[in-house]
Amino acid sequence: MSDSQTLHWQALSRDHHLPPFTDYKALNAKGTRIITRGEGVYLWDSEGHKILDAMAGLWCVNLGYGREELVEAATRQMRELPYYNLFFQTAHPPAVALAKAIADIAPAGMNHVFFTGSGSEANDTVLRMVRHYWAIKGRPEKKVIIGRWNGYHGSTVAGTSLGGMKAMHEQGDFPIPGIEHIDQPYWYGEGGDMSPEEFGLRIADQLEQKILEVGEDKVAAFIAEPIQGAGGVIIPPDSYWPRIKEILARHDILLVADEVICGFGRTGEWFGSDYYGLTPDLMPIAKGLTSGYIPMGGVIVRDGVVQTLNEGGEFYHGFTYSGHPVAAAVALENIRILRKEKIVERVKTKTAPYLQSRWQELVEHPLVGEARGVGLLGALELVKNKKTRERFVDADVGMRCREHCFRNGLVMRAVGDTMIISPPLVISEEQIDELIGKVRLCLDATAKDVRG
């Protein structure tokens, strides 16, 4: 497209569009990047620049761009039944078939799905369902849900509250009542002189301390991402999840594993809960469910919880687009392709080990204090001093690096001074080499900026 066309779209965006998570004044001064096309792991903008999308959109385009099978599935369903709701004791084939397909790949004992339009709606559903569950059991006082600081569970009122993003909490007087938080298992940033194992145990033990502080009779659930995504790809020490499981086993409290990012192959297993051997009671899902081709989310629910819900009368909760037939048809096809092409298995045995091996090479760079990853997730900690983990002060190193990524045809996200990736699951080894090369180029440019 011409420069004039780009300016036209930028003007329309400035004059009429309010994008999410944006400093509007800063964006209006700079101008929006206009993305016009995608194919495989690549994007193209309105000026013709080819970009390697190392974030799979927003953690979601697991099958990559341009999968005609997903387009055709949506088209067929639109012609047959473009919409109907799941209210009033009614269902349609795509929704019930999808529920079965999800149950087939979910952890054992999780055979039911409540559909939503997004991950944020899924976590709203979690709050409602958990409290309804305990009320049915005659324990309405069990309302408190414990989350983690710097965890992310969406940006609705419930999602913002369940999450622990303090900047989000400051805009609107969050969290709502009945939500508590404990520290995150972020060893590199907060572990000090402790070993990862010691730190993992100390942070996990905060859960029991919080339960005792609030009162077991008042705590309904603990919610956490198997790996914190938006918080900076925070990978818990190996000691963390086993201790959390021990604590939950001692108390009558539900586990909610937020699989919105980790689900559908990201870790090399179908779900992050499989990777860590968790047995959650509820699992919010979205993103990779449809590879981002159409909005959809849900909550996978353990059979025992469903048995209780069956005794509770009407659950006064739902959405106009719960289990939308077109979204369900796309999700079904997405799961079919993942299974037929053995993409999750390929991630586990080939591309994830290769990416993690190449990713670890980056720790040799003078700016990188730690390179960590699991599956097709990765993070780089950018630091001033590698030995002491001292951070840069007032240098905006992460944002500087992100800008260099944009200029060099790479999408890599900055979370403070942590650079993170989550590429499409279909990325090849050759494309991983290209990704690593681009990352090195951008790190070198950033180092030149901050060190001269």
N, C-alpha and C positions, 0 to 999 in steps of 0.2 A: 504494500500500500504506500501511497505517497505521504510525505511529511504533512501535507495539508489535511489528509484524512486522519492521521494520528492526532493532530491538533484539534480536529473536530470532535473526536471521541473524548479527548481530554477535557475539552470545554463542556461537553454534555455531562461528563462525570462531575466536574467542578460545580456546575450550575444546578444539578438535579439529583445527584447520587450521594448517599451517606453510607460509605463502606464500613464494615465491622473493624473493631480494634484499630482505630486510625486517629492520628492527630490531624484533624481536618485542616487547620491552618497551614501546617507544614506540608501536607500533601498538595494543597492547592497552589502553594508557591513552587513546588517541584514539578507537578504533573504526574498523572497516573500512567503506569506502564500498561499498555493494552495488549492482552494476549488474544490471538486470533485463531490458532490452530494447534492440534496436538497429534502426535503419532508415536506409538511405542513409548519410549522414555523421554521423548523430546517435545518441546513447545516451540512455537514461533510467535514473535510479537508483531505488531502492526508495522514495524520498520524492517521486518524481514530477518531479524536476528534469531538464530537457532540456539535453544537453551536446553541443557540437560536438567531435567526436573528431578533433583535428588530428594525432594520432599513428597513425591507422589501426590501432587496437588496439596492437600492438607492431610497427609498421612493416609490417603484413602484410595488412590488410583492403582490398586494392586495389580490389575491385569494390564496396566498401561493404557495409553490413549489409542483410539481408532479400532477397537474390537467390534467388528460389524455384527457379530453374533448378539451382542447386547443391544445394539440398535434394532436389529431385526426382532428380538424378543419383545422390546417395547412396542414396536410397530404392530406386531401381530396382536398383542393384548389390547392396544388402543382401538383396533378395528373390532375386536370381539366384545370387550367390556372395558371401556376407558375409565370408568369409575363406579364403584358402589361402596357403601360403608359397611362396617362390621357391627353396627349397633342393631338393636331390636331383634336379637336372636337370629341373625342372618350372617352368612359367610359366603365366600366365593372360592373357586378352585385354586387360584394362584396363592392366596393367603394360607389355606390349610396345607397345600402341598409344600410351601416354603417352610411352614412350621415343622413339618415332618423332616424335611431336608436338613434343617438346622439341628433338630434333635439327633439326627443320625451322626453328626460330627461333633456335637457338644460333649462335654465330660459325662461320664456315666451317671445316670440318675437325674438328668436334666432333660425333660421331655416335653416341656411346654414353653411357648413364647408369647409374650404380650408385645404387639407391634406399635411402634411410634414413628414419628417423622424424622427423628434425629437423635444423636447421642444426648443432647441436652434434655430433650423430652423423655428419653429413657431414664435419666437420673431423676427427673421430676417424678416419674412413675415409681422408681425405687423408693423415694421418700414416702409416697402415698401407700405403696403396697406393703412396705415394712411395718408402718404404723397400723395399717388395717389388719395385718397378720396378727400382731400382738393383741390388738383389741378383740379379735375373734377368740383368741386363746384366753380371754379374760384377764389380760395384763395390759390395760390401756395406759398404764403409767410408764411402760417401756417405750419411750418416744425418742430418746437421745440417740443421735447417730454420730459416731466419731470418725473424722476424716484426718487428712494430713496437711500440714502447712506445705504450700507450694504444689499440692496436688491440683489436678484440673478435672472437673466433672461437668463442664459446660458453662454457659453464661446466662441461663435463665435464673430466676430468683432462687429456686432450689439448687440448681447446679452451681451457681456462684457461692452459695452458702456451704454446700458440701465440700467444694474445693477450698483450697487454702491460699489462693492468690491474694495477697494483702492489698495490692493496688486495686483489684476489683472490689474488695470489701470496702475500700474507702469511698467508692462512688455508689452511695445509696444505703448506707447504714446496714451492712451485712457483717456476719451471717445472721439469718433469722434465728429466733429462739429454738433451742433444742439441738443445736449443732456444736460439737466440740472438736478440737484439733490437737494432734500430737506432732512431733517433729518428723521430718522426712529422713529416709535412710541414705543421705547424701554424703558418703564418706569423704570424697575428695574435697568438697567445699566446707564440710562441718565436722570432719572426724578428728582434726587436730593430730595429736601424736598417737592416737589409738590405732591398733591394727584394724583392718576391715572387719575381721570376725568379732573383735571386742565391741566395735562401734555398732555393728548390726544387732548384737544382743542388747546393748544399752538402749538403742532407739526402740527396738521391739518391746522391751520391758516398759517403755512409757505407756504402751497400750494398757497393760494391767494396772499401772498406777492411775491412769485416767479412769478406768472402769471402777476402781475402788474409790476414787475421789468423787465421782458422780453417783455411784451406787449401782451395783449390778442389776438391781430391780428396776432401774430407770434406763439402762442402756439397751437399745434395740439392735444396733448393727455397727459394724466397722466397715468403712468403704475405702478402697485403695485400688490404684492401678497396679497390675503386676510389675510393670516398669513405668515410671512417670514419664510421659511423653512431652507435653507442652512445658513441663517444669525444667526440661533440659536433658532428657533421656537419662534419668536417674536410675541406675541399676543397683538394686539393693545388694549388700554383701550376702554371701552364701548362707550366713548364719541367721539372716533376718526372717525369711518366711517360715522356716521350721519353728522358730520360737513363737512367731505370731500364731501359727497353727496350734501350738501347745497351749497358749494363753486362751484362745477361743474355745478350745476343747474343755477348759476348766470352767468356763462361764457359759451361761445360756444366752448367747449373742450370735446373731447372724453375720455371715461374711458376704460382703458385696464386692466382687472383683470386677472393676470397670475395664471391660475389654474393648472399648470403643477404638483404641489405637492398636492394642496388641492382638486383637482377634483376626481370624481369617488369614493366618499364615505368616504374620509379621516376624514372629520369633523363630520360625522354622517348625513350629507346631501349629495346630489349628487355632489354639488359644494360648494366651500367656499362662492361664491356669494349668494347662497341660505341661508347659515348660517347667513350672515350679511345683507341680504336684499338688495343687490346691483343690479343695472340694467346696467351691462357693455355693451359697444358697441362691444368690441372684447374680446374673452377669449382664450388665448393660452392653449393647452392641450397636454398631452403626458403621460408618466409613467403608471399610473393606467388604461389608455385606453386599454392596452393589458396585464395588470398585469406584464409588463416587459418581457413577453415571446418572444416578437419580437419587433424590433424598430418601433415606429410610433408616430406621433404627428399631430397637426392640430391647426387651429384657428376657433372657432365658432364665427359667425358674425351676428350682429343684422340686422333685416330686412331692417331698414332704410338705413343702410350703404350699404347693397347689392343693394338696389334700385338705389343709386347713382353710384355704380360700374357698374351697368347695362348700364348706360349712357356714360361710359368713354372709349369705344373702348377696344382694347386689353390691358390686364394687363400683362406686360412683366416680368413674375415671375413664378417660379415653379421648381420642382425637378424631377430627373429621377424616384425616388421612391415615389413620391406623390401618396397616396392612393394605395400602393402596394397591389395586390389582396390577397396575403397570410397574410400580416399584417391585412388587413381589415377583412378577415375571422376570424382571431384570436380575433380581437377586438369585432366583432359581437358576437362571442361565449362568450367572457368575460362579455359583457353587459348582455347577456341572462342569464348567471349564476348568476350574481349579482342581477338581478331582480327576477329570479325564486326562488332562495334561500333566498330572502329578506335580503341580507347581509348588505346593507346600513341601513335598518331599525333596524337590530339587533345591529349594531354598536351604533346607536342613543339611543336605549332603554335599552340595556344590557351591552355590553362589554365596551363602552366608559364611561358610568357612573361608572362602576366597576373599570376600570383602573384609572380614575381620582381620585376616592376615595382612592385607594391604593397608588397612586402616591403622594397624599398630605401627607400621613404618613411619607414620606421621608424627609419632612422639619424638622422633629425632629432630624435628623442626624446633628452632630456638624459641618460638612462641608457644609451643604446645607443652603444657604441664602433664596432661593425661589424655590418652586416646582410649575410649571404652566403647563397647558395643555388644549387642546380642542379636542374632539373626540378621535382618536387614534394618537395624537401627544402629546409629553411631553418634558419638559426641566427642568434641575436642575442647579441652579447657585451655583458653588463651590466657597466659600469665606473663608477668614482668620478670619473675624469678622462679625458675623451674624447681629449685631446691626447697625454697621456703613457701611456694605456692602464692607468693605475693601478687596481688592483682594490680592492673593499671588503674590509676586514679584519674577521673575526669578525661579519659582518652576515648571513650566510646569504641573500644577496640572491636567488639562484636559487630556493631553497626558499620564500622569502617570495613571490616572483612566482608560483610554482607553486600555492601555497595560494590566492592571489587568483584564479588561473585556475579552480580548482575551485569557488570561490564564485561565479564569474561565468559558469559554463556553458561552460568550455573545457578541453580536455585539451591542455596544452602541457608538454613534459617539461623538467626542469632537469638539466643535466650540470654540476655546480659552479655557476658563475655564467653559464653559457651556456644559453639557452633554445632548444629545438629543436622543429621540426615535421616531420611526414611524413604529410600528410592522404591519405585515399582518393583513388585516381586518378579517381574519378567526381565529384569536387567540382566545382561549377559556379562561374562567375565571380561570381554573386550571393552564393554561400556563401563565396567567397574574401573578398569585401567584408565579410561578417559576421565572418569570422575576423580580419581586420585590425582591425576595430572593437573586437573583444573583446580582442585583444592590446594595443591602445592603452590601453584601460580598465585592464587589469591592470598595465601598465607605469606608468601614472599613480599607481595605488594603491601600487605598490612604491616609487616615488620618494617618495611622501608618508611612507611608513614610515621610509625610511633618511635622509631629509633634513629631515623635519619641515615 
